[in-house]
Amino acid sequence: MGNRTIAVAVLARAAEDACNSKEKYHKNQAIAWFNSGGEDFRFICELADRNPQYVREIMKVRLKQGLQTTLSDYYSKREINKRITLDRKKEEKVKKLRYLENGWKHARYLKYEQFFKKRN
């Protein structure tokens, strides 16, 4: 994962917390982070190729209007579809690995089972 992707994810998570978090602490921390416009906020915006002033203004408007954020606010449809596809491929790989692992366990069981059979 590149720095830009991580920075966009940080901005998205902070916006999600600021607009939608049920936990007051996280919500207040995220709002304070956007309002402060501090060095770390500007650094993350620069990594994400976003204008810090624009991000702050948009978040102020969203918070005043009480709009809820969605992934499509921060990621293009192409990026979202790519993530979904990668998640599906990962799930398929995990299924295959579990299937193989279970097969090996069964093979080992059969291999050792012969030693414990009663011989006539």
Secondary structure, 3 states (H helix, E strand, C coil): CCHHHHHHHHHHHHHHHHHHCCCHHHHHHHHHHHHHCCHHHHHHHHHCCCCHHHHHHHHHHHHHHCCCCCHHHCCCHHHHHHHHHHHHHHHHHHHHHHHHHHHHHHHHHHHHHHHHCCCC
